[in-house]
C-alpha cells in the first residue's frame, strides 16, 4: 500500500468527522465519552483556525488523519493521529508521526494526551515514536496522561 499525505482544507471537514468517528468509536463506547468522537462539521471547520490537518491516504483512499497545533518557539501539540481500525497495525501511524516531524523541522517539544489505561496508545507513543510519559490527570471520567518529546 502506498501512503501519501494531503493537507486538509475546511471542505474536508465532513470527511475528517467520518474518519475521527470510525477511529474513535471504540473509545466512545468504552469510556462513554471521547472528545474526538461525534464532532459536528462546524466544530471541525472551526478547528482549522488553530490546527494544521492532514489526510492520510492509503492508495489514494482516506484512511486516517493527523492534526497538530504550532504553539510557537518550536513547541507543538499533537491533537490527533488516527488511523481507521481496519488499517491499524500496519506501521501507518509510525510513518505518519515521522511525516509530522518532517513538516515541523523546527520542533523542540511535542506533547499530546491520551487515556492512561489505553495500553495500545501508550506502547505506540513510547516504543514506536519515542515519547516519555508525563503527568496523569482526570478529564471528565477518564484518566489521561500527557506524553512529551524534547530535543
DSSP file (Angstrom, degrees, kcal/mol; ACC not computed):
  #  RESIDUE AA STRUCTURE BP1 BP2  ACC     N-H-->O    O-->H-N    N-H-->O    O-->H-N    TCO  KAPPA ALPHA  PHI   PSI    X-CA   Y-CA   Z-CA
    1    1 A X              0   0    0      0, 0.0     2,-0.5     0, 0.0    57,-0.0   0.000 360.0 360.0 360.0 133.6    0.0    0.0    0.0
    2    2 A X        -     0   0    0      2,-0.0    57,-3.2     0, 0.0     2,-0.5  -0.802 360.0-154.2 -91.0 124.0    1.3    3.4   -0.9
    3    3 A X  E     +A   58   0A   0     -2,-0.5     2,-0.3    55,-0.2    55,-0.2  -0.871  21.1 165.7-102.4 128.2    0.9    6.0    1.9
    4    4 A X  E     -A   57   0A   0     53,-2.5    53,-3.1    -2,-0.5     2,-0.4  -0.876  23.5-138.4-132.4 167.0    0.6    9.7    1.0
    5    5 A X  E     -A   56   0A   0     -2,-0.3     2,-0.4    51,-0.2    51,-0.2  -0.976  11.8-172.0-129.8 141.7   -0.5   12.8    2.8
    6    6 A X  E     -A   55   0A   0     49,-1.8    49,-3.1    -2,-0.4     2,-0.2  -0.994  31.7-116.1-133.1 128.4   -2.5   15.7    1.7
    7    7 A X  E     -A   54   0A   0     -2,-0.4    47,-0.3    47,-0.2     2,-0.1  -0.434  38.2-127.5 -62.3 130.3   -3.0   18.9    3.8
    8    8 A X        -     0   0    0     45,-2.7    45,-0.4    -2,-0.2     2,-0.3  -0.426  21.4-159.4 -79.5 154.2   -6.7   19.1    4.6
    9    9 A X    >   -     0   0    0     -2,-0.1     3,-2.9     1,-0.0     4,-0.2  -0.825  39.0 -93.8-126.0 166.7   -8.8   22.1    4.0
   10   10 A X  G >  S+     0   0    0      1,-0.3     3,-2.0    -2,-0.3     4,-0.2   0.805 122.0  66.0 -53.9 -31.4  -12.1   23.2    5.5
   11   11 A X  G 3  S+     0   0    0      1,-0.3     3,-0.3     2,-0.1    -1,-0.3   0.654  94.5  60.8 -66.4 -13.2  -14.0   21.5    2.7
   12   12 A X  G <> S+     0   0    0     -3,-2.9     4,-2.8     1,-0.2    -1,-0.3   0.376  73.6 105.6 -88.8   2.9  -12.6   18.2    4.1
   13   13 A X  H <> S+     0   0    0     -3,-2.0     4,-2.5     1,-0.2     5,-0.2   0.885  78.6  46.7 -55.4 -46.4  -14.4   18.7    7.4
   14   14 A X  H  > S+     0   0    0     -3,-0.3     4,-2.1    -4,-0.2    -1,-0.2   0.908 113.0  50.0 -64.9 -40.6  -17.2   16.2    6.9
   15   15 A X  H  > S+     0   0    0     -4,-0.2     4,-2.3     2,-0.2    -2,-0.2   0.915 110.9  50.1 -61.6 -43.6  -14.6   13.6    5.7
   16   16 A X  H  X S+     0   0    0     -4,-2.8     4,-3.0     2,-0.2     5,-0.2   0.904 107.6  53.3 -62.6 -41.9  -12.5   14.3    8.8
   17   17 A X  H  X S+     0   0    0     -4,-2.5     4,-2.7    -5,-0.2    21,-0.2   0.920 109.8  48.8 -58.1 -43.6  -15.5   13.8   11.1
   18   18 A X  H  X S+     0   0    0     -4,-2.1     4,-2.2     2,-0.2    -2,-0.2   0.897 112.0  48.0 -64.6 -40.5  -16.2   10.5    9.5
   19   19 A X  H  X S+     0   0    0     -4,-2.3     4,-2.4     2,-0.2    -2,-0.2   0.935 113.4  47.5 -64.9 -46.2  -12.5    9.4    9.9
   20   20 A X  H  X S+     0   0    0     -4,-3.0     4,-2.6     1,-0.2    -2,-0.2   0.927 111.9  50.6 -60.3 -45.1  -12.5   10.5   13.5
   21   21 A X  H  X S+     0   0    0     -4,-2.7     4,-0.9    -5,-0.2    -1,-0.2   0.908 112.7  45.5 -62.3 -42.2  -15.8    8.7   14.2
   22   22 A X  H  < S+     0   0    0     -4,-2.2    63,-0.4     1,-0.2     4,-0.3   0.896 117.4  45.3 -65.7 -39.4  -14.5    5.5   12.7
   23   23 A X  H  < S+     0   0    0     -4,-2.4    -2,-0.2     1,-0.2    -1,-0.2   0.823 122.3  33.5 -74.8 -32.5  -11.2    5.7   14.5
   24   24 A X  H  X S+     0   0    0     -4,-2.6     4,-2.2    -5,-0.2    -1,-0.2   0.288  83.9 102.1-112.0   8.9  -12.6    6.7   18.0
   25   25 A X  H  X S+     0   0    0     -4,-0.9     4,-2.5    -3,-0.3     5,-0.2   0.924  83.3  51.5 -59.3 -45.6  -15.9    4.8   18.1
   26   26 A X  H  > S+     0   0    0     -4,-0.3     4,-2.7     1,-0.2    -1,-0.2   0.884 109.6  50.3 -61.4 -38.7  -14.5    2.1   20.4
   27   27 A X  H  > S+     0   0    0      2,-0.2     4,-3.0     1,-0.2     6,-0.5   0.917 109.4  51.4 -63.8 -42.7  -13.1    4.7   22.8
   28   28 A X  H  X S+     0   0    0     -4,-2.2     4,-1.8     1,-0.2    -2,-0.2   0.922 113.4  44.4 -60.0 -44.8  -16.5    6.4   22.9
   29   29 A X  H  < S+     0   0    0     -4,-2.5    -2,-0.2     2,-0.2    -1,-0.2   0.930 117.8  44.4 -65.5 -45.6  -18.2    3.1   23.7
   30   30 A X  H  < S+     0   0    0     -4,-2.7    -2,-0.2    -5,-0.2    -3,-0.2   0.932 126.4  28.0 -66.8 -48.0  -15.6    2.1   26.3
   31   31 A X  H  < S-     0   0    0     -4,-3.0    -1,-0.2     2,-0.2    -3,-0.2   0.638  97.7-126.5 -91.7 -15.6  -15.3    5.4   28.1
   32   32 A X  S  < S+     0   0    0     -4,-1.8     2,-0.3    -5,-0.4    -4,-0.2   0.463  88.8  48.6  80.3  -0.3  -18.8    6.7   27.5
   33   33 A X        +     0   0    0     -6,-0.5     2,-0.2    -5,-0.1    -2,-0.2  -0.963  53.7 172.9-162.5 152.9  -17.2    9.9   26.1
   34   34 A X    >   -     0   0    0     -2,-0.3     3,-1.6     3,-0.2    -6,-0.1  -0.743  25.6-146.2-166.5 117.0  -14.5   10.8   23.7
   35   35 A X  T 3  S+     0   0    0      1,-0.3    -1,-0.1    -2,-0.2    -7,-0.0   0.767 101.6  52.7 -60.5 -24.9  -13.7   14.4   22.5
   36   36 A X  T 3  S+     0   0    0    -12,-0.1     3,-0.4   -16,-0.1     2,-0.4   0.619  97.5  80.6 -85.5 -11.7  -12.7   13.2   19.1
   37   37 A X  S <  S+     0   0    0     -3,-1.6    -3,-0.2     1,-0.2   -16,-0.1  -0.764  95.2  12.3 -98.7 139.2  -15.9   11.3   18.5
   38   38 A X  S    S+     0   0    0     -2,-0.4    -1,-0.2   -21,-0.2    -2,-0.1   0.709  78.2 161.9  77.3  21.9  -19.2   12.9   17.4
   39   39 A X        -     0   0    0     -3,-0.4    -1,-0.2   -22,-0.2     2,-0.2  -0.374  38.0-118.5 -68.7 152.7  -17.9   16.3   16.4
   40   40 A X     >  -     0   0    0      1,-0.1     4,-2.3    -2,-0.1     5,-0.2  -0.539  19.8-115.9 -85.0 159.8  -20.0   18.4   14.2
   41   41 A X  H  > S+     0   0    0      1,-0.2     4,-2.6     2,-0.2     5,-0.2   0.898 118.3  53.5 -59.2 -40.1  -18.9   19.5   10.8
   42   42 A X  H  > S+     0   0    0      2,-0.2     4,-2.3     1,-0.2    -1,-0.2   0.898 107.5  49.5 -64.4 -41.2  -19.0   23.1   12.1
   43   43 A X  H  > S+     0   0    0      2,-0.2     4,-1.8     1,-0.2    -1,-0.2   0.914 111.3  49.6 -63.9 -41.8  -16.8   22.3   15.0
   44   44 A X  H  X S+     0   0    0     -4,-2.3     4,-0.6     1,-0.2    -2,-0.2   0.920 109.8  51.3 -63.2 -42.8  -14.3   20.5   12.7
   45   45 A X  H >< S+     0   0    0     -4,-2.6     3,-1.1     1,-0.2     4,-0.2   0.913 109.1  51.4 -59.8 -42.1  -14.3   23.6   10.4
   46   46 A X  H >< S+     0   0    0     -4,-2.3     3,-2.0     1,-0.2     4,-0.3   0.850  98.8  65.4 -63.2 -34.2  -13.6   25.8   13.4
   47   47 A X  H >X S+     0   0    0     -4,-1.8     4,-2.3     1,-0.3     3,-1.1   0.703  84.4  74.3 -65.8 -17.8  -10.6   23.7   14.5
   48   48 A X  T << S+     0   0    0     -3,-1.1    -1,-0.3    -4,-0.6    -2,-0.2   0.720  82.7  70.2 -65.4 -19.0   -8.8   24.6   11.3
   49   49 A X  T <4 S+     0   0    0     -3,-2.0    -1,-0.2    -4,-0.2    -2,-0.2   0.817 117.6  17.1 -66.6 -29.6   -8.2   28.1   12.9
   50   50 A X  T <4 S+     0   0    0     -3,-1.1     2,-0.4    -4,-0.3    20,-0.4   0.613 119.1  63.2-116.8 -18.9   -5.7   26.5   15.4
   51   51 A X     <  -     0   0    0     -4,-2.3     2,-0.4    18,-0.2    18,-0.2  -0.913  64.3-140.7-120.3 137.0   -4.7   23.1   14.0
   52   52 A X  E     - B   0  68A   0     16,-3.1    16,-2.3    -2,-0.4     2,-0.4  -0.786  30.8-162.7 -85.6 134.1   -2.9   22.0   10.8
   53   53 A X  E     - B   0  67A   0     -2,-0.4   -45,-2.7   -45,-0.4     2,-0.4  -0.944  13.9-172.5-127.5 143.3   -4.6   18.9    9.5
   54   54 A X  E     -AB   7  66A   0     12,-2.8    12,-2.3    -2,-0.4     2,-0.4  -0.980  19.7-134.4-128.9 144.2   -3.5   16.2    7.0
   55   55 A X  E     -AB   6  65A   0    -49,-3.1   -49,-1.8    -2,-0.4     2,-0.6  -0.811  18.3-138.3 -89.8 137.6   -5.4   13.4    5.5
   56   56 A X  E     -AB   5  64A   0      8,-2.6     7,-3.1    -2,-0.4     8,-1.1  -0.885  22.2-161.6 -95.2 122.9   -3.6   10.0    5.5
   57   57 A X  E     -AB   4  62A   0    -53,-3.1   -53,-2.5    -2,-0.6     2,-0.6  -0.924  12.2-165.5-112.4 125.3   -4.2    8.4    2.1
   58   58 A X  E >  S-AB   3  61A   0      3,-2.9     3,-1.6    -2,-0.5   -55,-0.2  -0.943  87.4 -19.5-107.0 113.1   -3.7    4.7    1.5
   59   59 A X  T 3  S-     0   0    0    -57,-3.2    -1,-0.2    -2,-0.6   -56,-0.1   0.911 129.7 -54.4  49.4  44.6   -3.6    4.0   -2.2
   60   60 A X  T 3  S+     0   0    0    -58,-0.4     2,-0.5     1,-0.2    -1,-0.3   0.535 115.3 118.3  68.7  11.3   -5.4    7.4   -2.6
   61   61 A X  E <  S-B   58   0A   0     -3,-1.6    -3,-2.9     2,-0.0     2,-0.3  -0.921  73.7-113.1-105.1 130.6   -8.2    6.4   -0.1
   62   62 A X  E     +B   57   0A   0     -2,-0.5    -5,-0.2    -5,-0.2     3,-0.1  -0.461  49.1 156.6 -63.8 120.4   -8.6    8.4    3.1
   63   63 A X  E     -     0   0A   0     -7,-3.1    21,-2.8    -2,-0.3     2,-0.3   0.369  58.5  -8.6-126.8   0.7   -7.7    6.1    5.9
   64   64 A X  E     -BC  56  83A   0     -8,-1.1    -8,-2.6    19,-0.3     2,-0.3  -0.983  58.0-123.9-177.8-177.4   -6.6    8.4    8.7
   65   65 A X  E     -BC  55  82A   0     17,-2.4    17,-2.6    -2,-0.3     2,-0.4  -0.988   2.7-155.9-149.6 154.0   -5.8   11.9    9.9
   66   66 A X  E     +BC  54  81A   0    -12,-2.3   -12,-2.8    -2,-0.3     2,-0.4  -0.999  16.4 176.9-130.7 132.2   -3.1   14.0   11.5
   67   67 A X  E     +BC  53  80A   0     13,-3.0    13,-2.2    -2,-0.4    12,-1.3  -0.987   6.8 162.3-140.8 127.2   -3.8   17.2   13.4
   68   68 A X  E     -BC  52  78A   0    -16,-2.3   -16,-3.1    -2,-0.4     2,-0.5  -0.980  26.8-137.1-145.6 157.6   -1.4   19.4   15.3
   69   69 A X  E     - C   0  77A   0      8,-2.6     8,-2.4    -2,-0.3     2,-0.8  -0.955  13.5-139.2-118.1 129.8   -1.0   22.9   16.7
   70   70 A X  E     - C   0  76A   0     -2,-0.5     6,-0.2   -20,-0.4     3,-0.1  -0.802  19.6-177.6 -85.0 111.6    2.1   25.0   16.4
   71   71 A X  E     -     0   0A   0      4,-2.8     5,-0.2    -2,-0.8    -1,-0.1   0.365  44.7-108.3 -94.1   4.9    2.3   26.7   19.8
   72   72 A X  E >  S+ C   0  75A   0      3,-0.6     3,-1.9     1,-0.0    -1,-0.2   0.058  93.5  60.3  89.5 159.9    5.3   28.8   18.8
   73   73 A X  T 3  S-     0   0    0      1,-0.3     3,-0.1    -3,-0.1    -1,-0.0   0.793 132.1 -57.2  55.2  33.3    9.0   28.6   19.8
   74   74 A X  T 3  S+     0   0    0      1,-0.3    34,-3.8    34,-0.1    35,-2.1   0.592 104.6 132.6  78.5  10.0    9.3   25.0   18.4
   75   75 A X  E <   -Cd  72 109A   0     -3,-1.9    -4,-2.8    33,-0.2    -3,-0.6  -0.833  31.2-178.9 -99.6 130.8    6.5   23.7   20.6
   76   76 A X  E     -Cd  70 110A   0     33,-2.7    35,-2.1    -2,-0.5     2,-0.5  -0.960  19.6-149.7-128.8 145.6    3.8   21.5   19.0
   77   77 A X  E     -Cd  69 111A   0     -8,-2.4    -8,-2.6    -2,-0.4     2,-1.0  -0.973  14.2-144.6-114.0 120.0    0.7   19.9   20.4
   78   78 A X  E     +C   68   0A   0     33,-3.1    35,-0.4    -2,-0.5   -10,-0.2  -0.739  23.1 175.7 -85.0 102.3   -0.3   16.7   18.6
   79   79 A X  E     +     0   0A   0    -12,-1.3     2,-0.3    -2,-1.0   -11,-0.2   0.856  62.6   0.7 -78.6 -36.7   -4.1   16.8   18.8
   80   80 A X  E     +C   67   0A   0    -13,-2.2   -13,-3.0     2,-0.0     2,-0.3  -0.948  45.4 169.8-158.3 132.0   -4.9   13.7   16.7
   81   81 A X  E     +C   66   0A   0     -2,-0.3     2,-0.4   -15,-0.2   -15,-0.2  -0.877  32.0 162.0-135.9 105.1   -3.1   11.0   14.9
   82   82 A X  E     -C   65   0A   0    -17,-2.6   -17,-2.4    -2,-0.3     2,-0.4  -0.965  26.1-170.6-133.8 145.7   -5.7    8.4   13.9
   83   83 A X  E     -C   64   0A   0     -2,-0.4   -19,-0.3   -19,-0.2     5,-0.1  -0.999  39.3-106.3-129.2 131.4   -5.9    5.5   11.5
   84   84 A X    >   -     0   0    0    -21,-2.8     3,-2.6    -2,-0.4     4,-0.4  -0.290  40.1-106.2 -61.4 146.7   -9.3    3.8   10.9
   85   85 A X  G >  S+     0   0    0    -63,-0.4     3,-1.6     1,-0.3    -1,-0.1   0.770 114.3  59.7 -50.1 -41.0   -9.3    0.3   12.6
   86   86 A X  G 3  S+     0   0    0      1,-0.3    -1,-0.3     3,-0.0    -2,-0.1   0.640 110.6  44.0 -67.5 -10.1   -9.0   -1.9    9.5
   87   87 A X  G X  S+     0   0    0     -3,-2.6     3,-0.7   -24,-0.2     5,-0.4   0.334  89.0 112.8-111.9   4.6   -5.7   -0.2    8.7
   88   88 A X  T <   +     0   0    0     -3,-1.6    -4,-0.0    -4,-0.4    -6,-0.0  -0.386  66.5  36.2 -75.1 156.3   -4.2   -0.2   12.2
   89   89 A X  T 3  S+     0   0    0     -2,-0.1    -1,-0.2     1,-0.0    -4,-0.0   0.620  87.9 101.3  79.7  13.6   -1.1   -2.3   13.0
   90   90 A X  S <  S-     0   0    0     -3,-0.7    -2,-0.1     0, 0.0    -1,-0.0   0.268 100.1-101.8-112.0   8.7    0.4   -1.8    9.5
   91   91 A X  S  > S+     0   0    0      3,-0.0     4,-2.2     4,-0.0     5,-0.2   0.511  87.4 123.1  85.4   4.4    3.0    0.9   10.5
   92   92 A X  H  > S+     0   0    0     -5,-0.4     4,-2.4     1,-0.2     5,-0.1   0.892  71.6  51.2 -68.7 -39.7    0.9    3.8    9.1
   93   93 A X  H  > S+     0   0    0      2,-0.2     4,-2.4     1,-0.2    -1,-0.2   0.911 110.6  48.6 -63.5 -42.6    0.8    5.6   12.4
   94   94 A X  H  > S+     0   0    0      2,-0.2     4,-2.2     1,-0.2    -2,-0.2   0.928 112.7  47.7 -63.5 -45.4    4.6    5.5   12.9
   95   95 A X  H  X S+     0   0    0     -4,-2.2     4,-2.0     1,-0.2    -1,-0.2   0.890 111.5  52.0 -61.3 -38.8    5.1    6.7    9.3
   96   96 A X  H  X S+     0   0    0     -4,-2.4     4,-2.3     2,-0.2    -2,-0.2   0.895 107.4  50.6 -68.0 -39.5    2.7    9.5    9.9
   97   97 A X  H  X S+     0   0    0     -4,-2.4     4,-2.1     2,-0.2    -1,-0.2   0.921 110.3  50.0 -63.7 -41.8    4.4   10.6   13.0
   98   98 A X  H  X S+     0   0    0     -4,-2.2     4,-1.6     1,-0.2    -2,-0.2   0.874 108.5  53.8 -62.0 -36.3    7.7   10.7   11.1
   99   99 A X  H  X S+     0   0    0     -4,-2.0     4,-1.7     2,-0.2    -1,-0.2   0.921 105.0  53.7 -62.7 -43.2    6.0   12.7    8.5
  100  100 A X  H  X S+     0   0    0     -4,-2.3     4,-0.8     1,-0.2     3,-0.4   0.925 106.5  52.1 -57.0 -44.7    4.8   15.2   11.1
  101  101 A X  H  < S+     0   0    0     -4,-2.1     3,-0.4     1,-0.2     6,-0.2   0.862 107.5  53.3 -60.4 -34.5    8.4   15.6   12.2
  102  102 A X  H  < S+     0   0    0     -4,-1.6     3,-0.4     1,-0.2    -1,-0.2   0.814 110.6  45.0 -72.1 -29.3    9.4   16.3    8.6
  103  103 A X  H  < S+     0   0    0     -4,-1.7    -1,-0.2    -3,-0.4    -2,-0.2   0.482 115.0  50.1 -92.6  -1.6    6.8   19.1    8.2
  104  104 A X    ><  +     0   0    0     -4,-0.8     3,-2.1    -3,-0.4    -1,-0.2  -0.493  65.6 159.1-125.9  60.9    7.8   20.6   11.6
  105  105 A X  T 3  S+     0   0    0     -3,-0.4    -1,-0.1     1,-0.3    -2,-0.1   0.690  70.3  59.4 -63.8 -17.4   11.5   20.8   11.2
  106  106 A X  T 3  S+     0   0    0     -3,-0.1    -1,-0.3   -31,-0.0    -5,-0.0   0.352  76.3 138.2 -89.8   7.4   11.8   23.5   14.0
  107  107 A X    <   +     0   0    0     -3,-2.1   -32,-0.2    -6,-0.2     3,-0.1  -0.231  18.4 161.8 -62.0 138.6   10.2   21.2   16.6
  108  108 A X  S    S+     0   0    0    -34,-3.8    43,-2.0     1,-0.4     2,-0.3   0.548  71.9  18.2-119.8 -30.7   11.8   21.3   20.1
  109  109 A X  E     -dE  75 150A   0    -35,-2.1   -33,-2.7    41,-0.2    -1,-0.4  -0.993  58.8-172.3-147.3 136.2    9.0   19.8   22.1
  110  110 A X  E     -dE  76 149A   0     39,-2.3    39,-1.9    -2,-0.3     2,-0.3  -0.998  11.5-179.0-128.1 132.9    5.9   17.8   21.1
  111  111 A X  E     +dE  77 148A   0    -35,-2.1   -33,-3.1    -2,-0.4     2,-0.3  -0.884   6.7 163.2-126.4 160.6    3.1   17.0   23.6
  112  112 A X  E     - E   0 147A   0     35,-1.6    35,-3.0    -2,-0.3     2,-0.3  -0.961  23.6-134.4-161.7 166.6   -0.1   15.0   23.4
  113  113 A X  E     + E   0 146A   0    -35,-0.4     2,-0.3    -2,-0.3    33,-0.2  -0.965  24.4 162.9-129.1 150.6   -2.7   13.4   25.8
  114  114 A X  E     - E   0 145A   0     31,-1.6    31,-2.7    -2,-0.3    -2,-0.0  -0.967  52.0 -70.6-155.0 159.2   -4.3   10.0   25.6
  115  115 A X  E >   - E   0 144A   0     -2,-0.3     3,-1.4    29,-0.2    29,-0.3  -0.331  41.9-135.6 -56.6 133.6   -6.2    7.8   28.1
  116  116 A X  T 3  S+     0   0    0     27,-2.8    -1,-0.1     1,-0.3    28,-0.1   0.790 101.5  49.7 -64.2 -29.8   -3.8    6.5   30.7
  117  117 A X  T 3  S+     0   0    0     26,-0.5     2,-1.6     1,-0.1    -1,-0.3   0.375  78.5 106.1 -93.6   5.9   -5.2    3.0   30.5
  118  118 A X    X>  -     0   0    0     -3,-1.4     4,-2.3     1,-0.2     3,-0.6  -0.646  49.0-176.3 -87.3  87.0   -5.1    2.7   26.8
  119  119 A X  H 3> S+     0   0    0     -2,-1.6     4,-2.9     1,-0.3     5,-0.3   0.834  76.7  58.4 -55.7 -39.3   -2.1    0.3   26.5
  120  120 A X  H 3> S+     0   0    0      1,-0.2     4,-2.2     2,-0.2    -1,-0.3   0.915 110.6  42.8 -59.3 -43.8   -2.1    0.3   22.7
  121  121 A X  H <> S+     0   0    0     -3,-0.6     4,-2.9     2,-0.2     5,-0.3   0.920 113.4  51.4 -68.7 -43.8   -1.6    4.1   22.6
  122  122 A X  H  X S+     0   0    0     -4,-2.3     4,-2.2     1,-0.2     5,-0.4   0.934 113.4  45.4 -59.3 -46.1    0.9    4.1   25.5
  123  123 A X  H  X>S+     0   0    0     -4,-2.9     4,-2.5    -5,-0.2     5,-0.9   0.919 113.6  50.3 -63.4 -44.2    3.0    1.5   23.7
  124  124 A X  I  X>S+     0   0    0     -4,-2.2     5,-1.4    -5,-0.3     4,-1.4   0.957 114.9  41.2 -58.9 -53.2    2.7    3.2   20.3
  125  125 A X  I  <5S+     0   0    0     -4,-2.9     6,-3.0     3,-0.2    -1,-0.2   0.847 124.2  36.5 -70.3 -33.2    3.8    6.7   21.6
  126  126 A X  I  X5S+     0   0    0     -4,-2.2     4,-0.5    -5,-0.3    -2,-0.2   0.937 128.7  29.0 -83.7 -48.4    6.6    5.4   23.9
  127  127 A X  I  <5S+     0   0    0     -4,-2.5    -3,-0.2    -5,-0.4    -2,-0.2   0.880 130.6  31.8 -83.8 -39.2    8.0    2.5   21.9
  128  128 A X  I  <<S+     0   0    0     -4,-1.4    -3,-0.2    -5,-0.9    -4,-0.1   0.817 132.3  27.4 -89.1 -32.7    7.3    3.5   18.3
  129  129 A X  T  4<S-     0   0    0     -5,-1.4    -3,-0.2     2,-0.1    -4,-0.1   0.632  99.3-119.7-109.5 -16.3    7.6    7.3   18.5
  130  130 A X     <  +     0   0    0     -4,-0.5    -4,-0.2    -6,-0.3    -3,-0.1   0.698  54.8 152.3  88.7  19.4   10.0    7.9   21.4
  131  131 A X        -     0   0    0     -6,-3.0     2,-0.3    -7,-0.1    -1,-0.2  -0.417  35.8-136.8 -78.5 158.6    7.7    9.9   23.7
  132  132 A X  E     -F  148   0A   0     16,-2.8    16,-2.2    -2,-0.1     2,-0.3  -0.852  24.2-107.6-109.5 151.8    8.1    9.9   27.5
  133  133 A X  E     +F  147   0A   0     -2,-0.3    14,-0.2    14,-0.2     2,-0.1  -0.584  40.2 178.0 -79.2 139.6    5.2    9.7   30.0
  134  134 A X  E     -     0   0A   0     12,-3.0    13,-0.1     1,-0.3    -1,-0.1  -0.096  40.7 -25.2-114.7-143.3    4.3   12.8   31.9
  135  135 A X  E     -     0   0A   0     10,-0.1    11,-2.5    -2,-0.1     2,-0.4  -0.326  51.4-140.0 -76.2 152.7    1.6   13.7   34.4
  136  136 A X  E     +F  145   0A   0      9,-0.2     2,-0.3    -3,-0.1     9,-0.2  -0.860  28.8 159.6-107.9 147.2   -1.7   12.0   34.8
  137  137 A X  E     -F  144   0A   0      7,-2.3     7,-3.3    -2,-0.4     2,-0.4  -0.973  40.2 -96.0-157.6 165.6   -4.9   13.8   35.5
  138  138 A X  E     -F  143   0A   0     -2,-0.3     2,-0.4     5,-0.2     5,-0.2  -0.712  26.0-174.7 -90.2 138.3   -8.7   13.4   35.2
  139  139 A X  E >  S-F  142   0A   0      3,-2.9     3,-1.7    -2,-0.4     2,-0.4  -0.903  72.3 -49.3-129.0 100.1  -10.6   14.7   32.2
  140  140 A X  T 3  S-     0   0    0     -2,-0.4  -107,-0.0     1,-0.2    -2,-0.0  -0.594 122.0 -25.6  66.8-127.1  -14.2   14.1   32.9
  141  141 A X  T 3  S+     0   0    0     -2,-0.4     2,-0.5  -110,-0.1    -1,-0.2   0.217 123.4  90.7-101.0  15.6  -14.4   10.4   34.0
  142  142 A X  E <  S- F   0 139A   0     -3,-1.7    -3,-2.9   -26,-0.0     2,-0.5  -0.940  70.1-138.1-116.7 127.8  -11.3    9.4   32.1
  143  143 A X  E     - F   0 138A   0     -2,-0.5   -27,-2.8    -5,-0.2   -26,-0.5  -0.731  30.1-169.6 -79.9 125.0   -7.7    9.5   33.5
  144  144 A X  E     -EF 115 137A   0     -7,-3.3    -7,-2.3    -2,-0.5     2,-0.4  -0.800  12.0-148.2-115.2 157.8   -5.4   10.9   30.8
  145  145 A X  E     -EF 114 136A   0    -31,-2.7   -31,-1.6    -2,-0.3     2,-0.4  -0.975  12.5-133.2-126.0 141.0   -1.7   11.0   30.6
  146  146 A X  E     -E  113   0A   0    -11,-2.5   -12,-3.0    -2,-0.4     2,-0.3  -0.774  19.2-160.0 -90.6 134.8    0.5   13.7   28.9
  147  147 A X  E     -EF 112 133A   0    -35,-3.0   -35,-1.6    -2,-0.4     2,-0.3  -0.860  10.3-173.1-109.3 148.7    3.2   12.5   26.7
  148  148 A X  E     -EF 111 132A   0    -16,-2.2   -16,-2.8    -2,-0.3     2,-0.4  -0.992  14.7-169.2-143.4 152.0    6.2   14.7   25.7
  149  149 A X  E     -E  110   0A   0    -39,-1.9   -39,-2.3    -2,-0.3     2,-0.3  -0.991  13.4-177.8-139.1 130.0    9.2   14.5   23.4
  150  150 A X  E      E  109   0A   0     -2,-0.4   -41,-0.2   -41,-0.2   -42,-0.1  -0.918 360.0 360.0-126.2 153.0   12.1   17.0   23.6
  151  151 A X              0   0    0    -43,-2.0   -42,-0.1    -2,-0.3    -1,-0.1   0.303 360.0 360.0-139.6 360.0   15.2   17.5   21.5
